[in-house]
Amino acid sequence: MSGRFDLPEADAFTRTYWDAAAEGRLLVRRCGACGRAHHYPREFCPHCWSEDVVWEPASGRAALYTWSVVHRNDLPPFGNRVPYVAAVVDLAEGPRMMTEVVECAAEELRVGMVLGVAFREGMPVFRPRTR
């Protein structure tokens, strides 16, 4: 994408997702056949295998499913960010998403806590929401 270490290389299919993220918008894919949303973006539905999938704006709301505090990571640029919270969140639209939780001390994290999407240099991350 831009030669940065922490952003995946965009291709013709994922460019829509990464362009939206650069604009501060989170997208998911929704299947026209079974109605289920999924993330990470794929060209087919991982639930029913239909190719009738479209991009859809996500609300940006999520609940914390699980997390781990990373104290050591030698890969650039993550070594400069330790410790950080690697997490899995349940998006309001249904899919689970791997991400990072920011602006929250690790000891304040709780399963099910309400989070909202934020963007750091084009990468979706999540932080606590008050409502």
Phi and psi in radians as a Rosetta constraint file:
Dihedral C 1 N 2 CA 2 C 2 CIRCULARHARMONIC -2.198 0.35
Dihedral N 2 CA 2 C 2 N 3 CIRCULARHARMONIC 0.179 0.35
Dihedral C 2 N 3 CA 3 C 3 CIRCULARHARMONIC 1.444 0.35
Dihedral N 3 CA 3 C 3 N 4 CIRCULARHARMONIC 0.061 0.35
Dihedral C 3 N 4 CA 4 C 4 CIRCULARHARMONIC -1.381 0.35
Dihedral N 4 CA 4 C 4 N 5 CIRCULARHARMONIC 2.641 0.35
Dihedral C 4 N 5 CA 5 C 5 CIRCULARHARMONIC -1.332 0.35
Dihedral N 5 CA 5 C 5 N 6 CIRCULARHARMONIC -0.487 0.35
Dihedral C 5 N 6 CA 6 C 6 CIRCULARHARMONIC -1.734 0.35
Dihedral N 6 CA 6 C 6 N 7 CIRCULARHARMONIC 0.036 0.35
Dihedral C 6 N 7 CA 7 C 7 CIRCULARHARMONIC -1.927 0.35
Dihedral N 7 CA 7 C 7 N 8 CIRCULARHARMONIC 2.307 0.35
Dihedral C 7 N 8 CA 8 C 8 CIRCULARHARMONIC -1.105 0.35
Dihedral N 8 CA 8 C 8 N 9 CIRCULARHARMONIC 2.750 0.35
Dihedral C 8 N 9 CA 9 C 9 CIRCULARHARMONIC -1.282 0.35
Dihedral N 9 CA 9 C 9 N 10 CIRCULARHARMONIC 2.098 0.35
Dihedral C 9 N 10 CA 10 C 10 CIRCULARHARMONIC -1.316 0.35
Dihedral N 10 CA 10 C 10 N 11 CIRCULARHARMONIC 2.478 0.35
Dihedral C 10 N 11 CA 11 C 11 CIRCULARHARMONIC -2.100 0.35
Dihedral N 11 CA 11 C 11 N 12 CIRCULARHARMONIC -3.067 0.35
Dihedral C 11 N 12 CA 12 C 12 CIRCULARHARMONIC -1.012 0.35
Dihedral N 12 CA 12 C 12 N 13 CIRCULARHARMONIC -0.607 0.35
Dihedral C 12 N 13 CA 13 C 13 CIRCULARHARMONIC -1.362 0.35
Dihedral N 13 CA 13 C 13 N 14 CIRCULARHARMONIC -0.812 0.35
Dihedral C 13 N 14 CA 14 C 14 CIRCULARHARMONIC -1.467 0.35
Dihedral N 14 CA 14 C 14 N 15 CIRCULARHARMONIC -0.148 0.35
Dihedral C 14 N 15 CA 15 C 15 CIRCULARHARMONIC -0.972 0.35
Dihedral N 15 CA 15 C 15 N 16 CIRCULARHARMONIC -0.675 0.35
Dihedral C 15 N 16 CA 16 C 16 CIRCULARHARMONIC -1.000 0.35
Dihedral N 16 CA 16 C 16 N 17 CIRCULARHARMONIC -0.799 0.35
Dihedral C 16 N 17 CA 17 C 17 CIRCULARHARMONIC -1.083 0.35
Dihedral N 17 CA 17 C 17 N 18 CIRCULARHARMONIC -0.873 0.35
Dihedral C 17 N 18 CA 18 C 18 CIRCULARHARMONIC -1.245 0.35
Dihedral N 18 CA 18 C 18 N 19 CIRCULARHARMONIC -0.579 0.35
Dihedral C 18 N 19 CA 19 C 19 CIRCULARHARMONIC -1.129 0.35
Dihedral N 19 CA 19 C 19 N 20 CIRCULARHARMONIC -0.737 0.35
Dihedral C 19 N 20 CA 20 C 20 CIRCULARHARMONIC -1.100 0.35
Dihedral N 20 CA 20 C 20 N 21 CIRCULARHARMONIC -0.770 0.35
Dihedral C 20 N 21 CA 21 C 21 CIRCULARHARMONIC -1.060 0.35
Dihedral N 21 CA 21 C 21 N 22 CIRCULARHARMONIC -0.676 0.35
Dihedral C 21 N 22 CA 22 C 22 CIRCULARHARMONIC -1.113 0.35
Dihedral N 22 CA 22 C 22 N 23 CIRCULARHARMONIC -0.433 0.35
Dihedral C 22 N 23 CA 23 C 23 CIRCULARHARMONIC -1.625 0.35
Dihedral N 23 CA 23 C 23 N 24 CIRCULARHARMONIC 0.064 0.35
Dihedral C 23 N 24 CA 24 C 24 CIRCULARHARMONIC 1.434 0.35
Dihedral N 24 CA 24 C 24 N 25 CIRCULARHARMONIC 0.496 0.35
Dihedral C 24 N 25 CA 25 C 25 CIRCULARHARMONIC -2.158 0.35
Dihedral N 25 CA 25 C 25 N 26 CIRCULARHARMONIC 2.346 0.35
Dihedral C 25 N 26 CA 26 C 26 CIRCULARHARMONIC -1.748 0.35
Dihedral N 26 CA 26 C 26 N 27 CIRCULARHARMONIC 2.278 0.35
Dihedral C 26 N 27 CA 27 C 27 CIRCULARHARMONIC -2.012 0.35
Dihedral N 27 CA 27 C 27 N 28 CIRCULARHARMONIC 2.613 0.35
Dihedral C 27 N 28 CA 28 C 28 CIRCULARHARMONIC -2.217 0.35
Dihedral N 28 CA 28 C 28 N 29 CIRCULARHARMONIC 2.976 0.35
Dihedral C 28 N 29 CA 29 C 29 CIRCULARHARMONIC -1.854 0.35
Dihedral N 29 CA 29 C 29 N 30 CIRCULARHARMONIC 2.410 0.35
Dihedral C 29 N 30 CA 30 C 30 CIRCULARHARMONIC -2.141 0.35
Dihedral N 30 CA 30 C 30 N 31 CIRCULARHARMONIC 2.419 0.35
Dihedral C 30 N 31 CA 31 C 31 CIRCULARHARMONIC -1.534 0.35
Dihedral N 31 CA 31 C 31 N 32 CIRCULARHARMONIC 2.242 0.35
Dihedral C 31 N 32 CA 32 C 32 CIRCULARHARMONIC -1.302 0.35
Dihedral N 32 CA 32 C 32 N 33 CIRCULARHARMONIC -0.366 0.35
Dihedral C 32 N 33 CA 33 C 33 CIRCULARHARMONIC -1.439 0.35
Dihedral N 33 CA 33 C 33 N 34 CIRCULARHARMONIC -0.888 0.35
Dihedral C 33 N 34 CA 34 C 34 CIRCULARHARMONIC -1.857 0.35
Dihedral N 34 CA 34 C 34 N 35 CIRCULARHARMONIC -0.199 0.35
Dihedral C 34 N 35 CA 35 C 35 CIRCULARHARMONIC 1.461 0.35
Dihedral N 35 CA 35 C 35 N 36 CIRCULARHARMONIC -0.034 0.35
Dihedral C 35 N 36 CA 36 C 36 CIRCULARHARMONIC -1.528 0.35
Dihedral N 36 CA 36 C 36 N 37 CIRCULARHARMONIC 2.532 0.35
Dihedral C 36 N 37 CA 37 C 37 CIRCULARHARMONIC -1.585 0.35
Dihedral N 37 CA 37 C 37 N 38 CIRCULARHARMONIC 2.700 0.35
Dihedral C 37 N 38 CA 38 C 38 CIRCULARHARMONIC -2.524 0.35
Dihedral N 38 CA 38 C 38 N 39 CIRCULARHARMONIC 2.746 0.35
Dihedral C 38 N 39 CA 39 C 39 CIRCULARHARMONIC -2.652 0.35
Dihedral N 39 CA 39 C 39 N 40 CIRCULARHARMONIC 2.328 0.35
Dihedral C 39 N 40 CA 40 C 40 CIRCULARHARMONIC -1.313 0.35
Dihedral N 40 CA 40 C 40 N 41 CIRCULARHARMONIC 2.751 0.35
Dihedral C 40 N 41 CA 41 C 41 CIRCULARHARMONIC -1.095 0.35
Dihedral N 41 CA 41 C 41 N 42 CIRCULARHARMONIC 2.281 0.35
Dihedral C 41 N 42 CA 42 C 42 CIRCULARHARMONIC -2.339 0.35
Dihedral N 42 CA 42 C 42 N 43 CIRCULARHARMONIC 2.806 0.35
Dihedral C 42 N 43 CA 43 C 43 CIRCULARHARMONIC -1.478 0.35
Dihedral N 43 CA 43 C 43 N 44 CIRCULARHARMONIC 0.005 0.35
Dihedral C 43 N 44 CA 44 C 44 CIRCULARHARMONIC -2.494 0.35
Dihedral N 44 CA 44 C 44 N 45 CIRCULARHARMONIC 2.823 0.35
Dihedral C 44 N 45 CA 45 C 45 CIRCULARHARMONIC -1.389 0.35
Dihedral N 45 CA 45 C 45 N 46 CIRCULARHARMONIC 2.168 0.35
Dihedral C 45 N 46 CA 46 C 46 CIRCULARHARMONIC -1.293 0.35
Dihedral N 46 CA 46 C 46 N 47 CIRCULARHARMONIC -0.127 0.35
Dihedral C 46 N 47 CA 47 C 47 CIRCULARHARMONIC -1.623 0.35
Dihedral N 47 CA 47 C 47 N 48 CIRCULARHARMONIC -0.745 0.35
Dihedral C 47 N 48 CA 48 C 48 CIRCULARHARMONIC -2.192 0.35
Dihedral N 48 CA 48 C 48 N 49 CIRCULARHARMONIC -0.014 0.35
Dihedral C 48 N 49 CA 49 C 49 CIRCULARHARMONIC 1.258 0.35
Dihedral N 49 CA 49 C 49 N 50 CIRCULARHARMONIC 0.168 0.35
Dihedral C 49 N 50 CA 50 C 50 CIRCULARHARMONIC -1.197 0.35
Dihedral N 50 CA 50 C 50 N 51 CIRCULARHARMONIC 2.573 0.35
Dihedral C 50 N 51 CA 51 C 51 CIRCULARHARMONIC -1.652 0.35
Dihedral N 51 CA 51 C 51 N 52 CIRCULARHARMONIC 0.107 0.35
Dihedral C 51 N 52 CA 52 C 52 CIRCULARHARMONIC -1.505 0.35
Dihedral N 52 CA 52 C 52 N 53 CIRCULARHARMONIC 1.209 0.35
Dihedral C 52 N 53 CA 53 C 53 CIRCULARHARMONIC -2.124 0.35
Dihedral N 53 CA 53 C 53 N 54 CIRCULARHARMONIC 2.533 0.35
Dihedral C 53 N 54 CA 54 C 54 CIRCULARHARMONIC -2.341 0.35
Dihedral N 54 CA 54 C 54 N 55 CIRCULARHARMONIC 2.746 0.35
Dihedral C 54 N 55 CA 55 C 55 CIRCULARHARMONIC -1.296 0.35
Dihedral N 55 CA 55 C 55 N 56 CIRCULARHARMONIC 2.528 0.35
Dihedral C 55 N 56 CA 56 C 56 CIRCULARHARMONIC -2.524 0.35
Dihedral N 56 CA 56 C 56 N 57 CIRCULARHARMONIC 2.386 0.35
Dihedral C 56 N 57 CA 57 C 57 CIRCULARHARMONIC -1.131 0.35
Dihedral N 57 CA 57 C 57 N 58 CIRCULARHARMONIC 2.373 0.35
Dihedral C 57 N 58 CA 58 C 58 CIRCULARHARMONIC -1.620 0.35
Dihedral N 58 CA 58 C 58 N 59 CIRCULARHARMONIC 2.694 0.35
Dihedral C 58 N 59 CA 59 C 59 CIRCULARHARMONIC -1.216 0.35
Dihedral N 59 CA 59 C 59 N 60 CIRCULARHARMONIC -0.433 0.35
Dihedral C 59 N 60 CA 60 C 60 CIRCULARHARMONIC 1.536 0.35
Dihedral N 60 CA 60 C 60 N 61 CIRCULARHARMONIC -0.020 0.35
Dihedral C 60 N 61 CA 61 C 61 CIRCULARHARMONIC -1.574 0.35
Dihedral N 61 CA 61 C 61 N 62 CIRCULARHARMONIC 2.515 0.35
Dihedral C 61 N 62 CA 62 C 62 CIRCULARHARMONIC -2.694 0.35
Dihedral N 62 CA 62 C 62 N 63 CIRCULARHARMONIC 2.873 0.35
Dihedral C 62 N 63 CA 63 C 63 CIRCULARHARMONIC -2.129 0.35
Dihedral N 63 CA 63 C 63 N 64 CIRCULARHARMONIC 2.410 0.35
Dihedral C 63 N 64 CA 64 C 64 CIRCULARHARMONIC -1.216 0.35
Dihedral N 64 CA 64 C 64 N 65 CIRCULARHARMONIC 2.168 0.35
Dihedral C 64 N 65 CA 65 C 65 CIRCULARHARMONIC -1.668 0.35
Dihedral N 65 CA 65 C 65 N 66 CIRCULARHARMONIC -0.883 0.35
Dihedral C 65 N 66 CA 66 C 66 CIRCULARHARMONIC -2.782 0.35
Dihedral N 66 CA 66 C 66 N 67 CIRCULARHARMONIC 2.888 0.35
Dihedral C 66 N 67 CA 67 C 67 CIRCULARHARMONIC -2.773 0.35
Dihedral N 67 CA 67 C 67 N 68 CIRCULARHARMONIC 2.894 0.35
Dihedral C 67 N 68 CA 68 C 68 CIRCULARHARMONIC -2.554 0.35
Dihedral N 68 CA 68 C 68 N 69 CIRCULARHARMONIC 2.386 0.35
Dihedral C 68 N 69 CA 69 C 69 CIRCULARHARMONIC -1.526 0.35
Dihedral N 69 CA 69 C 69 N 70 CIRCULARHARMONIC 2.100 0.35
Dihedral C 69 N 70 CA 70 C 70 CIRCULARHARMONIC -1.616 0.35
Dihedral N 70 CA 70 C 70 N 71 CIRCULARHARMONIC 2.071 0.35
Dihedral C 70 N 71 CA 71 C 71 CIRCULARHARMONIC -1.770 0.35
Dihedral N 71 CA 71 C 71 N 72 CIRCULARHARMONIC -0.282 0.35
Dihedral C 71 N 72 CA 72 C 72 CIRCULARHARMONIC -2.532 0.35
Dihedral N 72 CA 72 C 72 N 73 CIRCULARHARMONIC 2.246 0.35
Dihedral C 72 N 73 CA 73 C 73 CIRCULARHARMONIC -2.696 0.35
Dihedral N 73 CA 73 C 73 N 74 CIRCULARHARMONIC 1.982 0.35
Dihedral C 73 N 74 CA 74 C 74 CIRCULARHARMONIC -1.497 0.35
Dihedral N 74 CA 74 C 74 N 75 CIRCULARHARMONIC -0.071 0.35
Dihedral C 74 N 75 CA 75 C 75 CIRCULARHARMONIC -1.457 0.35
Dihedral N 75 CA 75 C 75 N 76 CIRCULARHARMONIC 2.341 0.35
Dihedral C 75 N 76 CA 76 C 76 CIRCULARHARMONIC -1.195 0.35
Dihedral N 76 CA 76 C 76 N 77 CIRCULARHARMONIC 2.513 0.35
Dihedral C 76 N 77 CA 77 C 77 CIRCULARHARMONIC -1.660 0.35
Dihedral N 77 CA 77 C 77 N 78 CIRCULARHARMONIC 0.200 0.35
Dihedral C 77 N 78 CA 78 C 78 CIRCULARHARMONIC -1.156 0.35
Dihedral N 78 CA 78 C 78 N 79 CIRCULARHARMONIC -0.489 0.35
Dihedral C 78 N 79 CA 79 C 79 CIRCULARHARMONIC -1.038 0.35
Dihedral N 79 CA 79 C 79 N 80 CIRCULARHARMONIC -0.521 0.35
Dihedral C 79 N 80 CA 80 C 80 CIRCULARHARMONIC -1.413 0.35
Dihedral N 80 CA 80 C 80 N 81 CIRCULARHARMONIC -0.127 0.35
Dihedral C 80 N 81 CA 81 C 81 CIRCULARHARMONIC -1.842 0.35
Dihedral N 81 CA 81 C 81 N 82 CIRCULARHARMONIC -0.130 0.35
Dihedral C 81 N 82 CA 82 C 82 CIRCULARHARMONIC -1.166 0.35
Dihedral N 82 CA 82 C 82 N 83 CIRCULARHARMONIC 2.554 0.35
Dihedral C 82 N 83 CA 83 C 83 CIRCULARHARMONIC -1.333 0.35
Dihedral N 83 CA 83 C 83 N 84 CIRCULARHARMONIC 2.590 0.35
Dihedral C 83 N 84 CA 84 C 84 CIRCULARHARMONIC -2.413 0.35
Dihedral N 84 CA 84 C 84 N 85 CIRCULARHARMONIC 2.863 0.35
Dihedral C 84 N 85 CA 85 C 85 CIRCULARHARMONIC -1.836 0.35
Dihedral N 85 CA 85 C 85 N 86 CIRCULARHARMONIC 1.862 0.35
Dihedral C 85 N 86 CA 86 C 86 CIRCULARHARMONIC -1.451 0.35
Dihedral N 86 CA 86 C 86 N 87 CIRCULARHARMONIC 2.334 0.35
Dihedral C 86 N 87 CA 87 C 87 CIRCULARHARMONIC -2.501 0.35
Dihedral N 87 CA 87 C 87 N 88 CIRCULARHARMONIC 2.859 0.35
Dihedral C 87 N 88 CA 88 C 88 CIRCULARHARMONIC -2.113 0.35
Dihedral N 88 CA 88 C 88 N 89 CIRCULARHARMONIC 2.265 0.35
Dihedral C 88 N 89 CA 89 C 89 CIRCULARHARMONIC -2.114 0.35
Dihedral N 89 CA 89 C 89 N 90 CIRCULARHARMONIC 2.653 0.35
Dihedral C 89 N 90 CA 90 C 90 CIRCULARHARMONIC -1.685 0.35
Dihedral N 90 CA 90 C 90 N 91 CIRCULARHARMONIC 1.956 0.35
Dihedral C 90 N 91 CA 91 C 91 CIRCULARHARMONIC -1.192 0.35
Dihedral N 91 CA 91 C 91 N 92 CIRCULARHARMONIC 2.601 0.35
Dihedral C 91 N 92 CA 92 C 92 CIRCULARHARMONIC -0.995 0.35
Dihedral N 92 CA 92 C 92 N 93 CIRCULARHARMONIC -0.497 0.35
Dihedral C 92 N 93 CA 93 C 93 CIRCULARHARMONIC -1.350 0.35
Dihedral N 93 CA 93 C 93 N 94 CIRCULARHARMONIC -0.139 0.35
Dihedral C 93 N 94 CA 94 C 94 CIRCULARHARMONIC 2.109 0.35
Dihedral N 94 CA 94 C 94 N 95 CIRCULARHARMONIC -0.744 0.35
Dihedral C 94 N 95 CA 95 C 95 CIRCULARHARMONIC -1.231 0.35
Dihedral N 95 CA 95 C 95 N 96 CIRCULARHARMONIC 2.735 0.35
Dihedral C 95 N 96 CA 96 C 96 CIRCULARHARMONIC -1.618 0.35
Dihedral N 96 CA 96 C 96 N 97 CIRCULARHARMONIC 2.569 0.35
Dihedral C 96 N 97 CA 97 C 97 CIRCULARHARMONIC -2.435 0.35
Dihedral N 97 CA 97 C 97 N 98 CIRCULARHARMONIC 2.327 0.35
Dihedral C 97 N 98 CA 98 C 98 CIRCULARHARMONIC -1.383 0.35
Dihedral N 98 CA 98 C 98 N 99 CIRCULARHARMONIC 2.448 0.35
Dihedral C 98 N 99 CA 99 C 99 CIRCULARHARMONIC -2.844 0.35
Dihedral N 99 CA 99 C 99 N 100 CIRCULARHARMONIC -2.868 0.35
Dihedral C 99 N 100 CA 100 C 100 CIRCULARHARMONIC -2.270 0.35
Dihedral N 100 CA 100 C 100 N 101 CIRCULARHARMONIC 2.439 0.35
Dihedral C 100 N 101 CA 101 C 101 CIRCULARHARMONIC -1.717 0.35
Dihedral N 101 CA 101 C 101 N 102 CIRCULARHARMONIC 2.271 0.35
Dihedral C 101 N 102 CA 102 C 102 CIRCULARHARMONIC -2.140 0.35
Dihedral N 102 CA 102 C 102 N 103 CIRCULARHARMONIC 2.892 0.35
Dihedral C 102 N 103 CA 103 C 103 CIRCULARHARMONIC 1.033 0.35
Dihedral N 103 CA 103 C 103 N 104 CIRCULARHARMONIC 0.605 0.35
Dihedral C 103 N 104 CA 104 C 104 CIRCULARHARMONIC -2.677 0.35
Dihedral N 104 CA 104 C 104 N 105 CIRCULARHARMONIC 2.233 0.35
Dihedral C 104 N 105 CA 105 C 105 CIRCULARHARMONIC -1.159 0.35
Dihedral N 105 CA 105 C 105 N 106 CIRCULARHARMONIC 2.461 0.35
Dihedral C 105 N 106 CA 106 C 106 CIRCULARHARMONIC -0.976 0.35
Dihedral N 106 CA 106 C 106 N 107 CIRCULARHARMONIC -0.636 0.35
Dihedral C 106 N 107 CA 107 C 107 CIRCULARHARMONIC -1.231 0.35
Dihedral N 107 CA 107 C 107 N 108 CIRCULARHARMONIC -0.203 0.35
Dihedral C 107 N 108 CA 108 C 108 CIRCULARHARMONIC -1.611 0.35
Dihedral N 108 CA 108 C 108 N 109 CIRCULARHARMONIC -0.154 0.35
Dihedral C 108 N 109 CA 109 C 109 CIRCULARHARMONIC -1.224 0.35
Dihedral N 109 CA 109 C 109 N 110 CIRCULARHARMONIC 2.450 0.35
Dihedral C 109 N 110 CA 110 C 110 CIRCULARHARMONIC -2.474 0.35
Dihedral N 110 CA 110 C 110 N 111 CIRCULARHARMONIC 2.452 0.35
Dihedral C 110 N 111 CA 111 C 111 CIRCULARHARMONIC -0.999 0.35
Dihedral N 111 CA 111 C 111 N 112 CIRCULARHARMONIC 2.301 0.35
Dihedral C 111 N 112 CA 112 C 112 CIRCULARHARMONIC 1.549 0.35
Dihedral N 112 CA 112 C 112 N 113 CIRCULARHARMONIC -0.103 0.35
Dihedral C 112 N 113 CA 113 C 113 CIRCULARHARMONIC -1.085 0.35
Dihedral N 113 CA 113 C 113 N 114 CIRCULARHARMONIC 2.537 0.35
Dihedral C 113 N 114 CA 114 C 114 CIRCULARHARMONIC -1.397 0.35
Dihedral N 114 CA 114 C 114 N 115 CIRCULARHARMONIC 2.253 0.35
Dihedral C 114 N 115 CA 115 C 115 CIRCULARHARMONIC -2.181 0.35
Dihedral N 115 CA 115 C 115 N 116 CIRCULARHARMONIC 2.775 0.35
Dihedral C 115 N 116 CA 116 C 116 CIRCULARHARMONIC -2.273 0.35
Dihedral N 116 CA 116 C 116 N 117 CIRCULARHARMONIC 2.605 0.35
Dihedral C 116 N 117 CA 117 C 117 CIRCULARHARMONIC -1.271 0.35
Dihedral N 117 CA 117 C 117 N 118 CIRCULARHARMONIC 2.535 0.35
Dihedral C 117 N 118 CA 118 C 118 CIRCULARHARMONIC -2.385 0.35
Dihedral N 118 CA 118 C 118 N 119 CIRCULARHARMONIC 2.951 0.35
Dihedral C 118 N 119 CA 119 C 119 CIRCULARHARMONIC -2.264 0.35
Dihedral N 119 CA 119 C 119 N 120 CIRCULARHARMONIC 2.289 0.35
Dihedral C 119 N 120 CA 120 C 120 CIRCULARHARMONIC -2.041 0.35
Dihedral N 120 CA 120 C 120 N 121 CIRCULARHARMONIC 1.874 0.35
Dihedral C 120 N 121 CA 121 C 121 CIRCULARHARMONIC 0.904 0.35
Dihedral N 121 CA 121 C 121 N 122 CIRCULARHARMONIC 0.783 0.35
Dihedral C 121 N 122 CA 122 C 122 CIRCULARHARMONIC 1.456 0.35
Dihedral N 122 CA 122 C 122 N 123 CIRCULARHARMONIC 0.104 0.35
Dihedral C 122 N 123 CA 123 C 123 CIRCULARHARMONIC -1.984 0.35
Dihedral N 123 CA 123 C 123 N 124 CIRCULARHARMONIC 2.176 0.35
Dihedral C 123 N 124 CA 124 C 124 CIRCULARHARMONIC -1.219 0.35
Dihedral N 124 CA 124 C 124 N 125 CIRCULARHARMONIC 2.259 0.35
Dihedral C 124 N 125 CA 125 C 125 CIRCULARHARMONIC -2.272 0.35
Dihedral N 125 CA 125 C 125 N 126 CIRCULARHARMONIC 2.961 0.35
Dihedral C 125 N 126 CA 126 C 126 CIRCULARHARMONIC -2.215 0.35
Dihedral N 126 CA 126 C 126 N 127 CIRCULARHARMONIC 2.609 0.35
Dihedral C 126 N 127 CA 127 C 127 CIRCULARHARMONIC -2.420 0.35
Dihedral N 127 CA 127 C 127 N 128 CIRCULARHARMONIC 2.813 0.35
Dihedral C 127 N 128 CA 128 C 128 CIRCULARHARMONIC -1.049 0.35
Dihedral N 128 CA 128 C 128 N 129 CIRCULARHARMONIC 2.504 0.35
Dihedral C 128 N 129 CA 129 C 129 CIRCULARHARMONIC -1.949 0.35
Dihedral N 129 CA 129 C 129 N 130 CIRCULARHARMONIC 2.568 0.35
Dihedral C 129 N 130 CA 130 C 130 CIRCULARHARMONIC -1.521 0.35
Dihedral N 130 CA 130 C 130 N 131 CIRCULARHARMONIC -0.352 0.35
